[in-house]
Amino acid sequence: AAAALVAVARASEGHSRSLLEEQGDAGPAAAAPGVAHDAPPEYQDFIPDTLSMTCTADAHTNPFNTQVRGVSIGGWLVLEPWITPSLFYQFLGADEEHTAMDMYSFCQVLGPEEGNKQLRRHWDTWVTEAIIDELAAAGINSLRLPVGDWMYEPYGPYVGCTDGALDKVDWLLDQAAKHKLSVLLDLHGVIGSQNGFDNSGQSSSLVWTSILSTKPIQAVTFVHWPIRSAGWIGTFDSTGFYSSINREHIAMTLRVITAIVDRYHTHPSVLGLEPVNEPWELTPLDILKNFYWEGYLIVKRRAPAWKYIMHDSFRFTPESWGGFMAGCPDIAMDTHIYQAWNNPANKEAFFTNACEQKARIIEMERVFGPVVVGEFSLATDNCAMWLNGFNDNLPGYPKLPCKFVQCPKPYMGSDQPGAPPDPTKPIQQPYGTGTSGPSFGLCPVDIDWVDGDEDVTDDVMTALAAKKFHAFETGHGYYFWNFRSELEPQWSFLKARKRGWIPESLQDVETISSACEKEDKGLYYCLARRGIFEITLKNGMLYATHGENATWIQGLHGDTLVQAADRIFNNYWQTNRDLGGTCDFGGAAELHPMHNVSQGGGNESTTQPKSPAASVSVVSESAPESPRTPLSVTTILFCILLAALVAAGARRFLQRNKGLGHSTPSLELSSAWPQPRMRASGYSPVATTSVELPQTARRSGAPNKLMPASYQTQV
């Protein structure tokens, strides 16, 4: 019946043909996009229409009925220094000509012979049959395998350096078949770099600035993050747009996709293809969609059963992808959901953020189709060494002091040059715009979570992992990043499992199925942070109220300001959390469990009270009252005058030196609220700077629906 339907539809609707097939080596962009052509007979299960980039007559031959629950095999065939730092210690202390910080420069600096020698040793030790056995025993059903385009069409320094890489792909596919695992082939790195990150194979737009670093010492320095760009799709200019599109790069990537399909289309373990990983958010969306469409037609001609999973280009919104490739079989959207770049917060904020992803995934599945969370981890900070680049860091990161541990011995053996790093030397050149690297044999890693003096990292990570697995199972599955890491258990599936953070088997539904029950019921308050500057609270309130009642908000101070902020923040979050709203407001608010907040007036209800946190205090043992001593009138008047003088002086000092005015009352932390720490004594982050938030036009005097009624009367 399905075949008959396809035949009838073809007869009535006409056929379309791939732009790539029509243009040959010129690539898809040589023709005007959106031109329909006749479909070749290879498409037996659907009819593609290039004009609209949609499909009809889907026979549903390969329904996506089973979730993927897997891990990525990152850092293996596409190097990333932060995953395998032992490969890159050899470049510490080097100059411009002898520094490698990605796959491209690794081969460029070492040359084809030495580079290939080190890569083969790395390939043989980073992924082994014993590791595949362990992953299979953990209940995963799929592997996501990052590969580079240079493996299929070598160019530049890759020639000779990466010889043998395809043999390792063949080996992994056979191992996966042996363990009944599927493999998603992920084109992780492409010519010119699709995002400027080292994970693309080449950190693009890096500029050496050593000539400017003459004092106090001559140092090797470079700049990357402030001028990062991505050259795969075209020429990016300083205005933030692409001045031209690189048709040759696109055509080459489509040829590589063809080579991948031709090589593996009969292998039983291949799940499908991801045509490019993480094209950055400034990639022209129309060009990217056209590339995705052309790659899809290539895949479906030779491998009709393969899934085709496209990355969202960091634009996971219905507006970006709703309706794209509608009716086309075997497609899915890949989104990467990390918390490592989030602002510091308590554990409840990370828990709620993880569970809130369900709503976003459900909405995208409704307007686009299947969603796979292609990357996520358990990291809640940015401390992993070189996470933002070799000897570099993203401006403003890390946001917390990091923990340091002994740099481990090299995983590939003692023959590896430069590993482990010299324990007698501090951080060495080259120096980027940020700082991250080994110092005196110590490497920075993710910080711990503590409750008072007790380390509760295991508890927090275990709960967070369960909530993420639960949330991401709302869609069509997930891939944990990464299967392994030299340093970081938060980024290593195997290390996290050994620590008990991840269930023994991902099929353990009892542990995961109810993980977000509390968050789904909203059993939290979104309350103002205590002890921060008033301007931070006020900016957050203006954001939550869309800039309305600005005059009223600016006139609030002290406890009155905090109480108003509590109500506005909580009302906004309770209303918008299912839509993806967060309890942050530029660092002005944070989540607190209801049972940790005293509501006053004897209200012990676990549901939202009538006036959330009207008189907020943290539950604690009350101290006995001290005996009251009568005071004379003179003493009382003197105390009042002294207090007024001190307050006025303090206010003038703050306004003159900080420009931030008042600070808010402090809030004592309950022992039930773990905080990140640097050392055993504990570390509690508190926002201390103002954050400008986007605001709409301010309209004083107009009632605000998000503001408690008791405060509207005072406007």
C-alpha positions in Angstrom: 0.0 0.0 0.0 2.9 2.4 0.9 4.6 1.6 -2.4 1.4 2.3 -4.3 0.9 5.5 -2.5 4.4 6.6 -3.5 3.8 5.7 -7.1 0.5 7.7 -7.2 2.1 10.7 -5.5 5.0 10.7 -8.0 2.6 10.6 -10.9 0.6 13.5 -9.6 3.2 15.7 -8.0 6.2 15.3 -10.3 9.8 14.7 -9.3 12.6 16.7 -7.9 16.4 16.2 -8.3 19.3 17.1 -6.1 21.1 20.3 -6.8 24.4 18.6 -6.2 23.7 16.0 -8.9 22.7 18.7 -11.4 25.8 20.9 -10.7 28.4 18.2 -10.4 31.7 19.4 -8.8 30.4 23.0 -8.8 28.4 22.2 -5.7 24.8 23.0 -4.7 25.3 26.7 -4.3 26.2 27.2 -8.0 22.5 27.0 -8.8 19.8 29.3 -7.5 18.3 27.7 -4.3 14.8 26.6 -4.3 14.6 25.3 -7.9 12.6 22.0 -8.1 13.8 19.2 -10.3 12.7 15.6 -11.1 13.5 13.0 -8.4 15.7 10.1 -9.3 14.3 6.6 -8.9 16.5 6.0 -5.8 14.0 7.6 -3.5 11.7 4.7 -3.0 10.1 5.7 0.4 9.3 9.4 -0.1 9.2 12.2 -2.6 11.6 15.2 -2.0 10.7 18.7 -3.2 13.7 21.0 -3.4 11.6 24.1 -4.0 10.2 23.9 -0.5 12.8 21.6 1.0 10.0 19.3 2.3 8.9 15.8 1.5 5.6 14.0 0.7 4.5 10.4 0.6 6.6 9.2 3.5 6.1 5.4 3.7 7.4 5.3 7.3 9.7 2.4 6.4 12.2 3.1 9.3 10.2 4.5 12.2 12.3 6.1 15.0 10.7 4.0 17.7 13.8 3.3 19.9 15.6 6.1 21.9 19.3 6.4 21.5 21.0 6.2 24.9 24.7 6.6 24.2 28.0 8.3 24.6 30.3 10.2 22.3 33.8 8.8 21.4 35.3 12.3 21.5 39.0 13.2 21.5 39.9 10.1 19.6 39.9 10.8 15.8 39.4 14.5 16.3 41.7 15.8 18.9 40.7 18.3 21.6 43.4 19.3 24.0 41.2 19.5 27.1 40.1 15.9 26.7 43.6 14.4 26.2 46.0 17.0 27.6 48.8 14.4 27.7 49.1 14.8 23.9 49.6 18.6 24.2 51.9 19.0 27.2 54.8 18.8 24.8 53.9 22.2 23.4 54.1 24.1 26.7 56.8 26.7 26.7 57.0 26.7 22.9 57.1 29.7 20.5 54.7 30.5 17.6 56.2 28.0 15.2 56.3 25.1 17.6 52.9 25.4 19.4 50.0 23.1 18.5 46.5 23.7 20.0 44.3 21.6 17.8 44.3 18.8 15.2 45.5 20.9 12.3 48.4 22.5 14.2 49.3 19.2 15.8 50.0 17.7 12.4 51.5 21.0 11.1 54.1 21.3 14.0 55.0 17.6 14.3 55.0 16.8 10.6 53.5 13.7 9.0 55.9 11.1 10.3 56.1 12.1 14.0 52.5 13.2 14.0 51.3 9.9 12.7 53.5 8.0 15.1 51.9 9.8 18.1 48.4 9.6 16.7 48.6 5.8 16.2 49.8 5.3 19.8 46.9 7.6 20.9 44.3 5.7 18.8 45.4 2.3 20.2 45.2 3.4 23.8 42.4 5.9 24.0 39.7 3.5 22.8 40.2 -0.2 23.4 38.0 -3.3 23.2 37.9 -3.4 27.0 36.4 0.1 27.0 33.8 -0.9 24.5 32.9 -3.9 26.7 32.5 -1.6 29.7 30.3 0.8 27.7 28.1 -2.0 26.5 27.7 -3.3 30.0 26.5 0.1 31.1 23.3 -0.3 29.1 24.1 2.1 26.3 22.8 1.2 22.8 24.6 3.7 20.6 27.9 5.5 20.1 28.4 8.9 18.5 31.7 8.9 16.6 33.3 12.3 15.7 35.3 12.2 12.4 37.1 14.8 10.4 36.7 15.5 6.7 40.5 15.2 6.3 40.1 11.5 6.9 38.2 11.1 3.6 39.8 13.8 1.5 43.2 14.7 3.1 44.5 18.3 2.7 47.2 20.5 4.1 49.1 19.1 7.2 46.7 16.2 7.5 48.3 14.5 4.5 50.2 11.5 5.9 49.7 12.6 9.5 46.3 10.9 9.8 47.0 7.8 7.8 45.3 4.8 9.4 42.4 6.8 10.8 39.9 5.0 8.5 41.1 1.7 9.7 40.2 2.7 13.3 36.7 3.7 12.1 36.3 0.2 10.5 37.5 -1.4 13.7 35.0 0.6 15.9 32.1 -0.2 13.6 32.9 -3.9 13.8 33.3 -3.7 17.6 29.9 -2.0 17.8 28.3 -4.7 15.7 29.8 -7.3 18.0 28.2 -5.6 21.0 24.9 -4.8 19.2 25.5 -1.1 19.4 24.6 1.4 16.7 27.0 4.2 15.6 26.1 7.7 14.6 28.9 9.1 12.3 29.4 12.7 13.2 31.3 14.9 10.8 32.9 16.9 13.6 35.5 18.9 11.7 35.4 20.4 8.3 37.7 22.5 6.1 37.9 26.2 7.2 36.3 25.4 10.6 32.5 25.7 11.0 32.8 27.4 14.4 36.3 28.5 15.2 36.6 26.0 18.1 39.4 23.5 18.4 36.8 20.8 18.2 36.4 21.6 14.5 40.0 20.6 13.8 41.3 24.2 13.7 41.0 27.2 16.0 40.4 29.9 13.4 41.3 33.6 13.5 44.1 33.1 16.0 46.6 36.0 16.0 50.0 35.9 17.6 50.7 39.1 19.5 54.2 38.3 20.9 55.7 41.4 19.3 53.6 43.4 21.8 54.7 41.4 24.8 58.1 42.8 25.5 57.7 43.9 29.1 58.2 42.9 31.9 59.5 39.8 30.0 59.4 38.7 26.4 56.5 36.2 26.2 54.8 34.3 23.5 51.1 35.5 23.4 48.1 35.1 21.2 44.5 36.3 20.8 41.7 34.0 19.8 38.3 34.5 21.5 37.8 38.2 20.9 38.3 37.7 17.1 37.0 34.2 16.6 35.3 33.5 13.3 34.4 30.5 11.2 35.6 30.1 7.6 33.8 26.9 6.4 30.7 28.6 5.2 32.4 31.7 3.8 34.3 34.9 4.6 33.3 36.5 7.9 33.9 40.2 8.3 34.2 42.6 11.3 30.6 43.7 11.0 29.3 40.3 12.2 28.2 39.0 8.8 29.5 36.9 5.9 30.6 39.0 3.0 30.8 35.9 0.7 29.9 32.2 0.7 32.6 29.6 0.1 31.0 27.3 -2.5 34.1 25.2 -2.7 34.1 24.4 1.0 30.4 23.4 0.8 31.0 21.3 -2.3 33.9 19.5 -0.6 31.8 18.7 2.5 29.1 17.2 0.3 31.8 15.1 -1.4 32.9 13.9 1.9 29.4 13.0 2.9 29.2 11.0 -0.4 32.4 9.2 0.5 31.1 8.3 4.0 27.9 7.0 2.6 29.7 5.0 -0.1 32.1 3.4 2.4 29.6 2.5 5.1 26.1 2.3 3.7 26.1 -1.5 4.0 27.6 -1.7 7.5 24.9 -3.1 9.9 26.0 -0.9 12.9 25.7 2.5 11.3 22.7 4.4 12.7 23.2 7.4 10.4 25.0 10.6 9.8 25.4 14.1 11.4 26.5 16.2 8.4 28.4 18.8 10.5 28.8 19.4 14.2 28.1 22.7 15.8 28.1 25.2 13.0 28.2 28.4 14.9 25.3 30.7 15.5 26.3 33.3 13.0 26.2 30.8 10.1 23.6 32.1 7.5 20.6 29.9 8.2 19.3 29.7 4.7 22.7 28.5 3.4 23.0 26.0 6.2 19.5 24.7 5.5 20.3 24.3 1.9 23.5 22.3 2.8 21.5 20.1 5.1 19.0 19.4 2.4 21.6 18.5 -0.2 23.4 16.2 2.3 20.1 14.5 3.1 19.4 13.7 -0.5 22.9 12.2 -0.8 22.4 10.0 2.2 18.9 8.8 1.3 20.0 7.8 -2.3 22.5 5.3 -1.0 21.5 4.6 2.6 17.7 4.8 2.8 17.6 3.4 6.3 20.1 5.9 7.8 19.0 8.6 10.3 20.0 12.1 9.4 20.6 14.2 12.5 21.2 17.9 12.0 22.7 20.2 14.6 20.6 23.3 15.5 23.5 25.8 15.0 23.0 26.9 18.6 19.5 28.1 17.6 17.2 25.6 19.2 14.0 27.5 18.6 10.7 26.8 16.7 11.2 30.0 14.8 14.5 28.7 13.3 13.5 25.1 12.5 9.7 24.8 12.6 8.5 23.3 9.3 12.0 22.7 7.9 12.1 19.4 5.9 8.5 18.7 7.0 7.4 15.2 6.0 10.9 13.9 5.4 11.6 10.5 6.9 14.5 9.7 9.3 15.5 13.2 10.3 16.2 14.5 13.8 17.5 17.7 15.4 20.6 17.6 17.5 20.9 20.1 20.4 23.7 20.4 22.9 22.7 21.3 26.4 25.5 22.2 28.8 25.5 23.8 32.2 29.2 24.4 32.5 28.9 27.9 31.1 25.9 28.8 33.4 26.3 31.4 36.2 27.2 30.1 39.6 24.1 29.0 41.5 22.9 26.6 44.2 22.1 23.0 43.3 18.3 23.7 43.0 19.0 26.0 40.1 20.9 23.4 38.2 18.3 20.7 39.0 15.5 22.9 37.8 17.3 24.0 34.7 17.9 20.4 33.8 14.3 19.4 34.2 13.0 22.5 32.4 14.6 21.3 29.2 11.7 18.8 28.8 9.4 21.7 27.7 11.8 22.9 25.1 12.4 19.4 23.7 8.6 18.7 23.6 7.9 21.9 21.7 10.7 21.3 19.1 9.4 17.7 18.6 6.0 19.2 17.9 7.1 21.8 15.4 10.1 20.0 13.8 10.3 16.3 14.6 12.5 14.0 16.6 15.1 15.7 18.9 18.3 14.1 20.2 20.5 15.8 22.8 23.7 15.1 21.1 26.0 16.4 23.8 25.7 17.1 27.6 27.8 16.5 30.7 27.5 16.8 34.5 29.8 19.9 34.7 28.4 22.9 36.6 31.4 25.1 36.1 34.0 26.0 33.5 37.1 24.9 35.4 38.2 21.9 33.2 41.7 22.7 32.0 41.8 24.0 28.4 38.0 23.6 28.1 38.0 26.9 26.3 41.3 26.3 24.4 44.9 25.4 24.9 46.5 27.7 27.5 43.6 30.1 26.9 40.1 30.9 28.3 36.9 32.5 27.3 36.8 36.1 28.6 35.1 36.1 32.1 35.7 32.4 32.7 36.0 30.5 34.9 33.5 32.3 37.2 34.7 30.5 40.3 38.1 29.6 41.8 39.0 26.2 40.5 40.3 23.1 42.3 43.7 21.7 41.5 44.8 18.1 41.4 47.9 16.3 40.5 48.2 16.0 36.7 47.9 12.3 35.9 50.4 10.2 34.1 49.9 9.9 30.4 47.4 7.3 29.4 49.4 6.2 26.3 52.5 5.4 28.3 55.8 7.0 29.4 57.1 7.4 25.8 54.8 10.4 25.3 57.0 13.6 25.1 56.3 16.3 27.7 53.9 14.2 29.8 53.2 14.7 32.6 54.0 18.4 32.8 57.1 19.6 34.6 56.3 19.9 38.4 58.9 22.6 38.9 57.4 25.1 36.5 54.4 27.5 36.8 52.0 28.2 34.0 54.1 28.4 30.8 53.7 30.2 27.5 52.1 30.6 25.1 49.6 32.8 26.9 46.1 33.5 25.5 43.7 36.2 26.7 42.6 34.0 29.5 44.3 31.6 31.9 44.1 27.8 32.1 47.0 25.3 32.4 49.1 23.2 34.6 51.2 24.8 37.3 53.9 23.0 39.3 52.4 19.7 38.3 48.9 20.6 39.3 46.0 20.8 36.8 42.7 22.8 37.3 39.5 20.7 37.5 35.8 21.1 38.3 35.2 22.2 41.9 33.4 20.2 44.5 30.0 20.7 46.2 29.9 21.1 50.0 27.3 21.3 52.7 29.1 23.0 55.5 32.3 21.1 55.8 30.9 17.9 54.3 31.6 17.0 50.6 28.3 16.3 49.0 29.6 16.2 45.4 28.4 12.6 45.0 24.9 13.4 46.1 24.6 16.5 43.8 26.1 14.7 40.8 23.9 11.6 41.2 20.7 13.7 41.5 21.8 15.9 38.6 22.6 12.9 36.3 19.2 11.3 37.0 17.4 14.5 36.2 19.2 15.0 32.9 18.6 11.5 31.8 15.0 11.9 32.7 14.6 15.2 30.9 16.4 14.1 27.7 14.4 10.9 27.4 11.4 13.2 26.7 12.7 13.3 23.2 14.4 10.6 21.1 17.4 10.1 23.3 20.9 11.5 24.1 24.6 11.1 23.9 26.7 11.9 26.9 29.9 13.9 26.2 32.3 12.3 26.7 32.9 8.5 27.1 36.2 9.3 28.7 38.3 12.2 29.9 41.9 12.3 31.4 41.0 14.6 34.2 37.3 15.3 34.6 34.8 12.8 36.0 32.0 15.4 35.3 32.9 15.0 31.6 33.6 11.3 31.7 30.8 8.7 31.5 33.1 5.9 32.6 34.5 7.9 35.6 31.1 9.1 36.6 29.7 5.6 36.5 32.6 4.3 38.7 31.8 7.0 41.2 28.1 6.0 41.3 26.8 9.2 39.8 25.4 7.3 36.8 23.2 4.2 37.3 24.9 0.9 36.7 22.6 0.6 33.6 20.9 3.3 31.6 18.0 0.9 31.4 17.4 1.4 35.1 14.1 3.3 34.6 13.1 3.2 38.3 16.0 5.5 39.2 15.4 7.9 36.3 11.6 8.0 35.8 10.7 10.1 38.8 13.9 12.2 39.0 12.1 15.5 38.0 9.0 15.0 40.1 9.8 17.8 42.5 10.9 20.2 39.8 7.8 19.4 37.7 5.6 20.4 40.6 7.4 23.6 41.1 8.3 23.0 44.8 10.7 25.9 44.8 10.7 29.6 45.4 12.6 31.9 43.1 13.9 34.5 45.6 16.1 37.5 45.5 19.8 36.9 46.4 20.7 38.5 49.7 23.9 40.5 50.3 24.1 41.9 46.7 23.9 45.4 45.4 20.5 46.9 45.1 21.1 48.0 41.5 21.4 44.3 40.6 18.0 43.5 42.2 16.4 46.5 40.5 17.7 45.6 37.1 16.4 42.1 37.5 13.0 43.4 38.6 12.8 45.7 35.6 13.6 42.7 33.3 10.9 40.6 35.0 8.3 43.4 34.7 9.3 44.4 31.2 10.5 47.8 32.4 7.1 48.8 33.8 6.8 50.6 37.1 10.4 51.8 36.9 9.8 54.8 39.2 8.3 52.6 41.9 11.1 50.1 41.7 13.8 52.7 41.8 12.3 54.1 45.0 12.5 50.8 46.9 15.3 50.1 49.4 16.3 47.7 52.1 13.9 45.0 53.3 11.0 46.6 51.2 13.1 46.1 48.0 14.0 42.5 48.9 10.4 41.6 49.7 9.1 43.2 46.4 11.9 41.4 44.5 11.0 38.1 46.0 7.4 38.4 44.9 8.2 39.7 41.4 10.9 37.1 40.8 8.8 34.2 42.1 5.7 35.2 40.2 7.6 35.6 37.0 9.4 32.2 37.4 6.3 30.2 38.4 4.5 31.7 35.4 7.3 31.2 32.8 9.4 28.2 34.0 7.5 25.8 31.7 8.3 28.1 28.8 12.0 28.0 29.6 12.2 31.0 31.9 15.0 30.8 34.5 15.4 32.0 38.0 18.5 34.2 37.4 17.6 37.8 36.4 21.2 38.7 35.8 22.4 37.1 39.0 19.7 38.7 41.1 17.8 35.6 42.1 18.1 31.9 43.0 15.9 29.0 43.8 15.2 27.7 47.3 13.3 24.6 48.3 9.9 25.4 49.9 10.7 23.4 53.0 13.8 25.6 53.7 11.8 28.8 53.7 9.7 30.0 56.6 6.6 31.8 55.5 5.5 33.3 58.7 2.0 33.4 60.1 2.0 29.6 60.7 1.5 28.8 57.0 3.1 25.4 56.5 1.5 24.6 53.2 3.8 22.9 50.6 2.0 24.7 47.8 2.7 28.2 46.7 1.6 30.6 49.5 -0.5 33.7 49.0 2.5 36.0 49.4 5.7 34.0 48.7 8.5 34.9 51.1 6.7 37.9 52.5 8.9 37.6 55.5 11.7 35.4 54.3 14.1 33.8 56.8 16.0 30.6 56.6 15.0 27.9 59.1 17.5 27.8 61.9 17.6 27.3 65.7 16.5 30.4 67.5 18.8 31.7 70.1 17.4 32.5 73.6 16.6 36.2 74.2 19.1 38.2 76.2 17.9 40.1 79.3 16.8 43.6 78.4 18.6 46.5 80.1 16.8 49.8 80.5 18.4 52.7 78.5 18.3 56.4 79.3 16.7 58.9 76.9 20.2 60.5 76.4 21.7 57.2 75.5 18.9 56.4 73.0 19.2 59.8 71.3 23.0 59.5 71.1 22.6 56.0 69.5 20.1 57.3 67.0 22.3 60.2 66.0 25.4 58.0 65.7 23.5 55.4 63.5 22.3 58.2 61.2 25.8 59.6 60.8 27.2 56.2 60.1 24.5 55.3 57.6 24.9 58.6 55.7 28.6 58.2 55.5 28.4 54.7 54.3 25.9 55.7 51.7 28.1 58.5 50.4 31.1 56.2 50.3 29.3 53.5 48.3 27.9 56.1 45.9 31.2 57.8 45.4 33.4 54.7 45.1 31.1 52.0 43.7 28.3 53.9 42.0 26.0 51.2 43.1 24.1 52.7 46.0 22.7 50.4 48.7 23.3 46.7 49.3 20.6 44.3 50.3 20.3 42.5 53.6 22.2 39.2 53.9 20.5 35.8 53.9 22.0 33.1 56.1 22.5 29.9 54.1 20.9 26.7 55.4 23.2 23.7 55.8 20.9 21.9 53.3 22.1 24.2 50.4 25.4 22.9 49.0 27.7 25.4 47.4 30.7 25.0 45.2 34.0 25.2 47.0 37.7 25.7 46.4 39.0 24.0 49.5 37.7 22.1 52.6 36.6 25.3 54.4 34.0 25.9 51.7 33.4 28.7 49.1 30.0 30.4 48.7 29.8 32.6 45.6 27.8 35.8 45.8 27.1 38.1 42.9 28.7 41.5 43.5 28.5 43.3 40.2 25.6 44.9 38.4 24.3 43.3 35.2 22.5 45.4 32.6 19.4 43.5 31.4 17.4 44.2 28.3 14.4 46.4 29.1 11.4 47.6 27.2 10.0 51.1 27.4 9.3 52.1 31.0 5.8 53.1 31.8 5.3 54.5 35.3 2.0 54.4 36.9 0.6 51.5 35.0 -0.4 48.5 37.1 1.8 45.4 36.5 0.1 42.0 36.3 3.3 40.4 37.6 3.4 42.6 40.7 1.6 41.6 43.9 -1.7 43.5 44.3 -0.6 44.8 47.7 2.2 46.7 46.0 0.3 47.9 43.0 -1.7 50.2 45.2 1.5 52.0 46.2 2.6 52.9 42.6 
